[in-house]
């Protein structure tokens, strides 16, 4: 049987417990051997803000996944510098793990709804399957022509967002329980998002 690897990319600004829940649920649902977290250097579709750095986001993600034996982190997009496109990243992952590896790209339904504007989406879909994670408050709008390449997972009780965490921190409110304790400690130690 081919190796099955999940890819969870994002800004992770900061990584939070919702990201970890998504990864573990996808791992179990699709029988993935591992999930690789890939923090991006600069996402092509959104700004990360001026109060973070790729290095701090990478460090927080490293801390968050360290306790999970089936999770790992890749610096592939951080090391690439500049904007990264998923097709290029998946091609590199395929080379690293071999052509017999099945890649599952994990993304929220808000992201999946925009697949038709992704760079080289048809080529990307020839390289991997997508796992669409349905989040509370988001409707599931999968472009019809991509439906057969997308598995859907519904997750409840996961109403956490990085932007809400940053807002809470800037307002000096608690983020206890929203991020792993090691990430919370890192944020306060380095004065991030204040």
N, CA, C and O of each residue as an XYZ file, in Angstrom:
776
protein
N       0.837     -1.189      0.000
C       0.000      0.000      0.000
C       0.880      1.250      0.000
O       1.912      1.284      0.670
N       0.480      2.258     -0.738
C       1.242      3.504     -0.837
C       1.216      4.258      0.491
O       0.256      4.178      1.257
N       2.291      4.982      0.736
C       2.347      5.864      1.893
C       1.347      6.995      1.685
O       1.239      7.547      0.589
N       0.617      7.335      2.744
C      -0.391      8.402      2.674
C       0.029      9.521      3.619
O       0.125      9.333      4.832
N       0.278     10.688      3.033
C       0.762     11.825      3.807
C      -0.192     13.001      3.651
O      -0.595     13.352      2.542
N      -0.542     13.598      4.779
C      -1.353     14.809      4.764
C      -0.460     16.033      4.803
O       0.583     16.031      5.456
N      -0.867     17.065      4.111
C      -0.144     18.336      4.104
C      -1.094     19.400      4.643
O      -2.195     19.587      4.126
N      -0.653     20.089      5.686
C      -1.436     21.199      6.232
C      -0.564     22.447      6.171
O       0.328     22.638      6.998
N      -0.831     23.278      5.195
C      -0.083     24.516      5.052
C      -0.873     25.676      5.613
O      -2.092     25.598      5.767
N      -0.179     26.741      5.914
C      -0.861     27.926      6.408
C       0.110     28.950      6.933
O       1.320     28.723      6.975
N      -0.434     30.077      7.332
C       0.412     31.093      7.939
C       0.738     30.714      9.383
O       1.808     31.052      9.888
N      -0.183     30.012     10.047
C      -0.003     29.624     11.452
C       0.435     30.854     12.254
O       1.508     30.884     12.855
N      -0.428     31.854     12.239
C      -0.092     33.172     12.759
C      -1.013     33.617     13.895
O      -1.718     34.614     13.737
N      -1.037     32.906     15.056
C      -0.204     31.754     15.401
C      -0.941     30.432     15.153
O      -2.141     30.411     14.882
N      -0.191     29.339     15.252
C      -0.812     28.018     15.229
C      -1.683     27.900     16.476
O      -1.338     28.429     17.533
N      -2.813     27.205     16.350
C      -3.711     27.064     17.497
C      -4.266     25.643     17.572
O      -4.006     24.809     16.705
N      -5.035     25.390     18.627
C      -5.568     24.043     18.855
C      -6.499     23.580     17.741
O      -6.624     22.378     17.507
N      -7.147     24.498     17.059
C      -7.985     24.133     15.920
C      -7.174     23.499     14.803
O      -7.618     22.530     14.187
N      -5.976     24.044     14.534
C      -5.100     23.450     13.518
C      -4.741     22.012     13.889
O      -4.749     21.121     13.039
N      -4.430     21.798     15.159
C      -4.047     20.457     15.612
C      -5.224     19.488     15.522
O      -5.050     18.327     15.153
N      -6.420     19.969     15.858
C      -7.622     19.138     15.750
C      -7.898     18.772     14.292
O      -8.232     17.625     13.992
N      -7.761     19.731     13.398
C      -7.943     19.474     11.967
C      -6.979     18.390     11.505
O      -7.380     17.434     10.842
N      -5.713     18.543     11.855
C      -4.689     17.592     11.408
C      -4.959     16.189     11.938
O      -4.861     15.215     11.192
N      -5.295     16.080     13.211
C      -5.533     14.755     13.793
C      -6.800     14.121     13.237
O      -6.829     12.917     12.985
N      -7.835     14.909     13.044
C      -9.077     14.377     12.479
C      -8.846     13.893     11.053
O      -9.306     12.812     10.684
N      -8.139     14.680     10.253
C      -7.829     14.278      8.873
C      -6.957     13.027      8.861
O      -7.159     12.131      8.042
N      -5.988     12.969      9.769
C      -5.103     11.796      9.846
C      -5.905     10.529     10.100
O      -5.693      9.512      9.440
N      -6.817     10.590     11.048
C      -7.635      9.421     11.371
C      -8.622      9.100     10.254
O      -8.755      7.940      9.863
N      -9.307     10.100      9.742
C     -10.354      9.913      8.739
C      -9.812      9.309      7.450
O     -10.452      8.446      6.848
N      -8.639      9.759      7.026
C      -8.065      9.306      5.747
C      -6.924      8.310      5.929
O      -6.204      8.011      4.976
N      -6.753      7.793      7.150
C      -5.700      6.808      7.440
C      -4.332      7.300      6.972
O      -3.599      6.572      6.303
N      -3.999      8.525      7.325
C      -2.714      9.107      6.948
C      -1.630      8.627      7.901
O      -1.852      8.528      9.108
N      -0.469      8.331      7.358
C       0.638      7.902      8.206
C       1.265      9.067      8.949
O       1.761      8.913     10.065
N       1.238     10.234      8.320
C       1.740     11.432      8.991
C       1.089     12.655      8.380
O       0.563     12.623      7.268
N       1.142     13.735      9.145
C       0.685     15.033      8.655
C       1.873     15.979      8.755
O       2.483     16.124      9.815
N       2.190     16.617      7.640
C       3.297     17.560      7.577
C       2.727     18.982      7.605
O       1.945     19.368      6.736
N       3.129     19.739      8.605
C       2.736     21.143      8.723
C       3.751     21.973      7.942
O       4.959     21.817      8.118
N       3.251     22.855      7.078
C       4.137     23.671      6.250
C       3.777     25.145      6.413
O       2.891     25.653      5.726
N       4.474     25.836      7.337
C       4.251     27.277      7.444
C       4.766     27.969      6.183
O       5.846     27.646      5.688
N       3.995     28.912      5.674
C       4.427     29.608      4.463
C       5.283     30.818      4.831
O       5.178     31.367      5.928
N       6.114     31.208      3.902
C       6.929     32.412      4.085
C       6.042     33.634      3.866
O       5.867     34.457      4.764
N       5.492     33.740      2.674
C       4.510     34.776      2.345
C       3.397     34.092      1.564
O       3.641     33.595      0.465
N       2.183     34.055      2.102
C       1.104     33.418      1.338
C       0.738     34.273      0.133
O       0.724     35.500      0.229
N       0.441     33.638     -1.009
C       0.114     34.424     -2.191
C      -1.230     35.142     -2.099
O      -1.510     36.025     -2.910
N      -2.067     34.779     -1.123
C      -3.438     35.287     -1.097
C      -3.790     36.147      0.104
O      -4.897     36.683      0.165
N      -2.862     36.299      1.084
C      -3.196     37.158      2.218
C      -1.940     37.655      2.906
O      -0.852     37.106      2.731
N      -2.115     38.704      3.689
C      -1.000     39.277      4.425
C      -0.904     38.607      5.790
O      -1.913     38.228      6.385
N       0.341     38.467      6.279
C       0.529     37.883      7.602
C       0.576     38.953      8.677
O       0.467     38.638      9.862
N       0.733     40.199      8.295
C       0.817     41.267      9.280
C       2.268     41.645      9.508
O       3.180     40.932      9.089
N       2.474     42.765     10.172
C       3.843     43.234     10.354
C       4.373     42.941     11.746
O       5.464     43.396     12.092
N       3.637     42.198     12.550
C       4.067     41.937     13.918
C       4.586     40.517     14.110
O       4.814     40.085     15.240
N       4.770     39.802     13.030
C       5.262     38.445     13.134
C       6.430     38.283     12.176
O       6.779     39.210     11.444
N       7.018     37.129     12.186
C       8.050     36.809     11.211
C       7.861     35.354     10.827
O       7.300     34.576     11.598
N       8.325     34.978      9.640
C       8.236     33.561      9.268
C       8.954     32.677     10.284
O       8.518     31.562     10.570
N      10.055     33.186     10.822
C      10.829     32.399     11.783
C      10.054     32.154     13.081
O      10.104     31.055     13.633
N       9.339     33.169     13.570
C       8.571     32.969     14.807
C       7.382     32.046     14.559
O       7.047     31.230     15.417
N       6.739     32.166     13.393
C       5.626     31.267     13.077
C       6.123     29.827     12.932
O       5.451     28.886     13.356
N       7.297     29.663     12.335
C       7.891     28.328     12.201
C       8.227     27.763     13.588
O       7.960     26.595     13.869
N       8.811     28.595     14.445
C       9.178     28.148     15.795
C       7.946     27.720     16.590
O       7.969     26.687     17.259
N       6.873     28.505     16.521
C       5.651     28.147     17.250
C       5.053     26.844     16.718
O       4.572     26.017     17.493
N       5.083     26.666     15.405
C       4.538     25.444     14.813
C       5.378     24.243     15.224
O       4.838     23.176     15.516
N       6.692     24.412     15.248
C       7.591     23.338     15.689
C       7.255     22.919     17.119
O       7.164     21.728     17.415
N       7.073     23.890     17.993
C       6.716     23.597     19.385
C       5.380     22.863     19.463
O       5.247     21.888     20.203
N       4.400     23.325     18.708
C       3.046     22.762     18.780
C       2.986     21.313     18.327
O       2.248     20.520     18.912
N       3.744     20.949     17.301
C       3.639     19.587     16.758
C       4.594     18.603     17.423
O       4.500     17.399     17.183
N       5.508     19.093     18.251
C       6.543     18.243     18.850
C       5.982     17.082     19.675
O       6.602     16.022     19.747
N       4.827     17.271     20.289
C       4.261     16.232     21.157
C       3.474     15.166     20.403
O       3.011     14.199     21.007
N       3.316     15.328     19.103
C       2.508     14.411     18.300
C       3.414     13.573     17.401
O       4.023     14.109     16.475
N       3.513     12.271     17.657
C       4.431     11.432     16.874
C       4.083     11.327     15.389
O       4.956     11.028     14.575
N       2.831     11.566     15.027
C       2.424     11.464     13.622
C       2.426     12.812     12.907
O       2.016     12.904     11.750
N       2.884     13.850     13.590
C       2.973     15.181     12.998
C       4.439     15.546     12.821
O       5.290     15.171     13.628
N       4.717     16.274     11.763
C       6.056     16.819     11.566
C       5.933     18.180     10.904
O       4.850     18.581     10.476
N       7.036     18.876     10.824
C       7.036     20.208     10.222
C       8.078     20.241      9.117
O       9.121     19.592      9.207
N       7.787     20.997      8.087
C       8.728     21.166      6.983
C       9.005     22.652      6.780
O       8.082     23.467      6.765
N      10.280     22.998      6.623
C      10.643     24.393      6.366
C      10.629     24.755      4.878
O      11.105     25.825      4.499
N      10.098     23.892      4.053
C      10.200     24.020      2.596
C       9.803     25.400      2.074
O      10.502     25.956      1.227
N       8.702     25.960      2.558
C       8.262     27.265      2.052
C       8.986     28.416      2.741
O       9.196     29.463      2.130
N       9.367     28.240      3.993
C      10.146     29.262      4.691
C      11.506     29.406      4.002
O      11.978     30.519      3.773
N      12.132     28.267      3.675
C      13.447     28.292      3.033
C      13.381     28.805      1.601
O      14.353     29.372      1.102
N      12.263     28.615      0.945
C      12.106     29.066     -0.443
C      12.102     30.591     -0.512
O      12.502     31.172     -1.521
N      11.651     31.234      0.560
C      11.507     32.695      0.618
C      10.474     33.143     -0.413
O      10.173     32.405     -1.352
N       9.950     34.304     -0.247
C       8.977     34.826     -1.201
C       7.668     34.069     -1.173
O       7.406     33.277     -0.268
N       6.845     34.327     -2.185
C       5.546     33.659     -2.283
C       5.733     32.222     -2.737
O       6.587     31.926     -3.573
N       4.927     31.337     -2.176
C       4.950     29.925     -2.564
C       3.594     29.541     -3.109
O       2.558     30.031     -2.660
N       3.622     28.665     -4.075
C       2.387     28.134     -4.633
C       2.307     26.653     -4.294
O       3.312     25.942     -4.327
N       1.106     26.197     -3.968
C       0.896     24.823     -3.506
C       1.411     23.795     -4.498
O       1.966     22.772     -4.095
N       1.238     24.049     -5.782
C       1.704     23.094     -6.785
C       3.200     22.825     -6.628
O       3.630     21.672     -6.663
N       3.995     23.884     -6.455
C       5.443     23.729     -6.314
C       5.786     22.948     -5.046
O       6.663     22.084     -5.059
N       5.093     23.257     -3.963
C       5.342     22.567     -2.697
C       4.992     21.090     -2.801
O       5.767     20.241     -2.363
N       3.841     20.774     -3.373
C       3.429     19.374     -3.504
C       4.394     18.620     -4.416
O       4.698     17.457     -4.148
N       4.879     19.243     -5.474
C       5.859     18.589     -6.345
C       7.122     18.240     -5.565
O       7.667     17.149     -5.726
N       7.590     19.156     -4.722
C       8.780     18.886     -3.910
C       8.523     17.782     -2.884
O       9.391     16.941     -2.650
N       7.351     17.779     -2.280
C       7.002     16.725     -1.321
C       6.974     15.371     -2.028
O       7.460     14.378     -1.487
N       6.410     15.328     -3.229
C       6.362     14.083     -4.018
C       7.770     13.564     -4.298
O       8.020     12.362     -4.210
N       8.687     14.465     -4.633
C      10.073     14.062     -4.890
C      10.698     13.510     -3.613
O      11.374     12.481     -3.641
N      10.469     14.195     -2.495
C      11.061     13.770     -1.218
C      10.566     12.393     -0.787
O      11.361     11.557     -0.358
N       9.258     12.150     -0.897
C       8.685     10.906     -0.388
C       8.513      9.825     -1.449
O       8.181      8.687     -1.115
N       8.729     10.150     -2.700
C       8.642      9.155     -3.764
C       7.313      9.191     -4.496
O       6.290      9.610     -3.954
N       7.357      8.743     -5.734
C       6.173      8.828     -6.603
C       5.024      7.949     -6.124
O       3.875      8.203     -6.484
N       5.300      6.925     -5.325
C       4.244      6.053     -4.820
C       3.490      6.626     -3.636
O       2.558      5.999     -3.130
N       3.880      7.801     -3.192
C       3.242      8.435     -2.043
C       1.957      9.136     -2.466
O       1.933      9.867     -3.455
N       0.899      8.906     -1.711
C      -0.369      9.613     -1.933
C      -0.397     10.833     -1.021
O      -0.254     10.720      0.197
N      -0.581     11.991     -1.627
C      -0.588     13.247     -0.883
C      -2.025     13.728     -0.721
O      -2.801     13.736     -1.676
N      -2.368     14.128      0.503
C      -3.685     14.675      0.833
C      -3.487     16.097      1.339
O      -2.867     16.312      2.380
N      -4.010     17.054      0.607
C      -3.876     18.468      0.935
C      -5.065     18.863      1.809
O      -6.209     18.834      1.355
N      -4.799     19.229      3.049
C      -5.846     19.549      4.020
C      -6.120     21.055      3.977
O      -5.201     21.864      4.106
N      -7.393     21.421      3.795
C      -7.743     22.843      3.703
C      -9.155     23.071      4.220
O      -9.994     22.172      4.184
N      -9.405     24.267      4.693
C     -10.745     24.640      5.136
C     -11.671     24.837      3.953
O     -11.222     25.090      2.834
N     -12.961     24.719      4.205
C     -13.929     24.869      3.115
C     -13.911     26.277      2.526
O     -14.263     26.459      1.360
N     -13.506     27.281      3.316
C     -13.377     28.633      2.778
C     -12.288     28.680      1.708
O     -12.416     29.396      0.715
N     -11.230     27.922      1.913
C     -10.148     27.818      0.934
C     -10.590     27.001     -0.275
O     -10.326     27.377     -1.417
N     -11.256     25.893     -0.021
C     -11.719     25.007     -1.100
C     -12.652     25.754     -2.055
O     -12.617     25.530     -3.265
N     -13.475     26.630     -1.512
C     -14.424     27.378     -2.348
C     -13.718     28.265     -3.372
O     -14.318     28.669     -4.367
N     -12.441     28.565     -3.125
C     -11.685     29.439     -4.022
C     -10.712     28.685     -4.928
O      -9.849     29.306     -5.548
N     -10.834     27.372     -5.015
C      -9.896     26.591     -5.826
C      -9.827     27.057     -7.273
O      -8.769     26.986     -7.898
N     -10.934     27.528     -7.801
C     -10.947     27.932     -9.209
C     -10.037     29.127     -9.505
O      -9.754     29.401    -10.672
N      -9.572     29.842     -8.476
C      -8.646     30.955     -8.715
C      -7.204     30.609     -8.338
O      -6.319     31.457     -8.453
N      -6.958     29.378     -7.891
C      -5.603     28.959     -7.535
C      -4.747     28.820     -8.782
O      -5.230     28.441     -9.849
N      -3.488     29.128     -8.630
C      -2.521     28.961     -9.718
C      -2.347     27.467    -10.010
O      -2.090     26.679     -9.101
N      -2.488     27.089    -11.266
C      -2.254     25.715    -11.737
C      -3.062     24.673    -10.963
O      -2.549     23.599    -10.651
N      -4.317     24.983    -10.654
C      -5.133     24.088     -9.832
C      -5.328     22.720    -10.479
O      -5.329     21.712     -9.773
N      -5.491     22.654    -11.789
C      -5.698     21.355    -12.426
C      -4.468     20.466    -12.277
O      -4.591     19.263    -12.048
N      -3.288     21.054    -12.407
C      -2.055     20.286    -12.202
C      -1.936     19.854    -10.739
O      -1.548     18.722    -10.453
N      -2.267     20.749     -9.823
C      -2.216     20.418     -8.401
C      -3.139     19.246     -8.086
O      -2.761     18.335     -7.349
N      -4.343     19.267     -8.640
C      -5.295     18.180     -8.394
C      -4.856     16.863     -9.032
O      -5.353     15.803     -8.652
N      -3.948     16.912     -9.980
C      -3.402     15.671    -10.537
C      -2.312     15.101     -9.636
O      -1.943     13.934     -9.762
N      -1.796     15.931     -8.724
C      -0.727     15.511     -7.820
C      -1.235     15.050     -6.459
O      -0.540     14.314     -5.758
N      -2.440     15.474     -6.076
C      -2.926     15.165     -4.730
C      -4.446     15.175     -4.680
O      -5.117     15.639     -5.602
N      -4.973     14.645     -3.568
C      -6.391     14.789     -3.230
C      -6.493     15.907     -2.201
O      -5.517     16.242     -1.529
N      -7.667     16.467     -2.090
C      -7.919     17.476     -1.068
C      -8.805     16.889      0.026
O      -9.676     16.060     -0.238
N      -8.570     17.328      1.241
C      -9.462     17.048      2.361
C     -10.050     18.400      2.761
O      -9.333     19.277      3.242
N     -11.344     18.562      2.562
C     -12.029     19.805      2.915
C     -12.544     19.687      4.339
O     -13.336     18.798      4.653
N     -12.094     20.580      5.188
C     -12.518     20.584      6.582
C     -13.598     21.637      6.743
O     -13.347     22.833      6.593
N     -14.798     21.178      7.049
C     -15.934     22.072      7.230
C     -15.880     22.655      8.632
O     -15.896     21.927      9.625
N     -15.816     23.991      8.701
C     -15.747     24.679      9.986
C     -17.084     25.313     10.308
O     -17.861     25.620      9.404
N     -17.364     25.513     11.602
C     -18.613     26.172     11.982
C     -18.720     27.554     11.343
O     -17.749     28.310     11.308
N     -19.900     27.869     10.843
C     -20.141     29.186     10.276
C     -19.757     29.343      8.818
O     -19.959     30.410      8.238
N     -19.209     28.303      8.217
C     -18.834     28.363      6.802
C     -19.702     27.395      6.021
O     -19.926     26.262      6.447
N     -20.184     27.847      4.884
C     -20.962     26.943      4.038
C     -20.008     26.186      3.124
O     -18.907     26.649      2.827
N     -20.445     25.032      2.693
C     -19.620     24.159      1.869
C     -19.935     24.404      0.401
O     -20.936     23.910     -0.117
N     -19.083     25.164     -0.264
C     -19.269     25.491     -1.678
C     -18.095     24.952     -2.481
O     -17.164     25.691     -2.800
N     -18.138     23.679     -2.802
C     -17.065     23.064     -3.574
C     -17.378     23.233     -5.057
O     -18.455     22.848     -5.512
N     -16.443     23.806     -5.811
C     -16.675     23.891     -7.257
C     -16.939     22.495     -7.831
O     -16.170     21.563     -7.595
N     -18.020     22.362     -8.576
C     -18.492     21.056     -9.053
C     -17.422     20.258     -9.788
O     -17.333     19.042     -9.614
N     -16.617     20.914    -10.597
C     -15.637     20.178    -11.392
C     -14.519     19.562    -10.551
O     -13.749     18.745    -11.054
N     -14.423     19.946     -9.272
C     -13.385     19.399     -8.400
C     -13.912     18.389     -7.384
O     -13.122     17.790     -6.654
N     -15.223     18.187     -7.321
C     -15.837     17.373     -6.265
C     -15.238     15.978     -6.119
O     -15.062     15.507     -4.996
N     -14.922     15.306     -7.225
C     -14.439     13.925     -7.137
C     -13.029     13.817     -6.562
O     -12.594     12.716     -6.223
N     -12.306     14.926     -6.445
C     -10.952     14.914     -5.887
C     -10.907     15.449     -4.458
O      -9.831     15.720     -3.923
N     -12.088     15.600     -3.840
C     -12.145     16.212     -2.517
C     -12.932     15.338     -1.549
O     -14.077     14.969     -1.812
N     -12.294     15.011     -0.418
C     -12.970     14.329      0.685
C     -13.410     15.404      1.676
O     -12.726     16.414      1.843
N     -14.543     15.190      2.330
C     -15.085     16.199      3.245
C     -15.111     15.661      4.669
O     -15.559     14.543      4.920
N     -14.624     16.475      5.593
C     -14.649     16.153      7.020
C     -15.385     17.281      7.729
O     -15.087     18.455      7.509
N     -16.339     16.931      8.572
C     -17.038     17.933      9.384
C     -16.469     17.907     10.792
O     -16.401     16.855     11.428
N     -16.065     19.066     11.270
C     -15.530     19.182     12.627
C     -16.364     20.215     13.366
O     -16.544     21.338     12.894
N     -16.869     19.827     14.525
C     -17.641     20.767     15.341
C     -16.823     21.160     16.566
O     -15.848     20.495     16.918
N     -17.225     22.225     17.194
C     -16.562     22.658     18.420
C     -15.163     23.195     18.180
O     -14.293     23.082     19.044
N     -14.942     23.782     17.003
C     -13.608     24.242     16.666
C     -13.658     25.679     16.165
O     -13.077     25.993     15.127
N     -14.325     26.527     16.872
C     -14.488     27.909     16.423
C     -13.332     28.769     16.937
O     -13.513     29.646     17.782
N     -12.132     28.490     16.401
C     -10.920     29.209     16.797
C     -10.305     29.779     15.527
O     -10.262     29.106     14.497
N      -9.831     31.014     15.597
C      -9.111     31.567     14.452
C      -7.868     32.301     14.941
O      -7.846     32.858     16.038
N      -6.844     32.289     14.110
C      -5.613     33.001     14.446
C      -5.868     34.493     14.595
O      -5.282     35.140     15.463
N      -6.741     35.045     13.751
C      -7.021     36.485     13.842
C      -7.685     36.833     15.174
O      -7.407     37.886     15.748
N      -8.561     35.957     15.667
C      -9.193     36.193     16.970
C      -8.153     36.117     18.093
O      -8.208     36.894     19.045
N      -7.216     35.189     17.981
C      -6.152     35.069     18.989
C      -5.288     36.330     18.988
O      -4.967     36.860     20.052
N      -4.912     36.809     17.810
C      -4.114     38.042     17.727
C      -4.873     39.223     18.333
O      -4.295     40.052     19.035
N      -6.164     39.285     18.054
C      -6.995     40.368     18.600
C      -7.034     40.287     20.126
O      -6.884     41.302     20.807
N      -7.234     39.090     20.656
C      -7.271     38.919     22.112
C      -5.937     39.353     22.732
O      -5.913     40.020     23.767
N      -4.841     38.970     22.092
C      -3.527     39.341     22.614
C      -3.315     40.850     22.577
O      -2.777     41.423     23.524
N      -3.732     41.493     21.499
C      -3.557     42.950     21.404
C      -4.423     43.680     22.431
O      -4.113     44.805     22.823
N      -5.513     43.035     22.864
C      -6.385     43.597     23.904
C      -6.013     43.108     25.301
O      -6.727     43.377     26.266
N      -4.899     42.391     25.407
C      -4.405     41.846     26.673
C      -5.411     40.901     27.331
O      -5.565     40.892     28.552
N      -6.094     40.103     26.499
C      -7.041     39.100     26.984
C      -6.380     37.725     26.956
O      -5.411     37.509     26.227
N      -6.900     36.812     27.741
C      -6.343     35.465     27.837
C      -6.542     34.675     26.539
O      -7.559     34.808     25.859
N      -5.543     33.853     26.221
C      -5.663     32.903     25.108
C      -5.525     31.471     25.624
O      -5.304     30.535     24.856
N      -5.659     31.324     26.930
C      -5.556     30.011     27.559
C      -6.570     29.056     26.933
O      -7.752     29.385     26.828
N      -6.116     27.882     26.520
C      -6.980     26.875     25.925
C      -7.169     27.021     24.427
O      -7.720     26.128     23.784
N      -6.721     28.133     23.861
C      -6.860     28.339     22.415
C      -5.634     27.866     21.646
O      -5.730     27.453     20.490
N      -4.486     27.932     22.302
C      -3.230     27.492     21.694
C      -2.563     26.509     22.652
O      -2.859     26.521     23.847
N      -1.667     25.658     22.148
C      -0.930     24.796     23.073
C      -0.166     25.657     24.083
O       0.247     26.775     23.778
N       0.010     25.123     25.270
C       0.672     25.870     26.341
C       2.066     26.344     25.920
O       2.469     27.459     26.251
N       2.801     25.496     25.190
C       4.152     25.866     24.751
C       4.121     27.055     23.790
O       5.040     27.874     23.793
N       3.091     27.154     22.982
C       2.945     28.277     22.051
C       2.580     29.545     22.822
O       3.105     30.623     22.544
N       1.681     29.407     23.785
C       1.309     30.559     24.617
C       2.545     31.122     25.322
O       2.750     32.335     25.374
N       3.354     30.223     25.857
C       4.578     30.630     26.553
C       5.519     31.380     25.593
O       6.087     32.412     25.952
N       5.673     30.859     24.393
C       6.539     31.484     23.383
C       6.026     32.880     23.029
O       6.806     33.827     22.938
N       4.725     33.001     22.831
C       4.123     34.293     22.475
C       4.422     35.336     23.546
O       4.819     36.458     23.230
N       4.230     34.966     24.818
C       4.467     35.921     25.898
C       5.958     36.189     26.092
O       6.358     37.316     26.384
N       6.774     35.158     25.928
C       8.218     35.324     26.097
C       8.791     36.312     25.084
O       9.675     37.103     25.414
N       8.288     36.267     23.855
C       8.818     37.135     22.800
C       7.932     38.351     22.511
O       8.201     39.111     21.580
N       6.890     38.530     23.300
C       6.035     39.708     23.166
C       5.344     39.822     21.818
O       5.197     40.919     21.279
N       4.919     38.683     21.271
C       4.281     38.693     19.955
C       2.840     39.197     20.042
O       2.144     38.961     21.030
N       2.415     39.881     19.011
C       1.025     40.337     18.823
C       0.558     41.326     19.889
O      -0.647     41.507     20.063
N       1.468     41.963     20.594
C       1.097     42.900     21.659
C       0.745     44.262     21.089
O       0.408     45.178     21.839
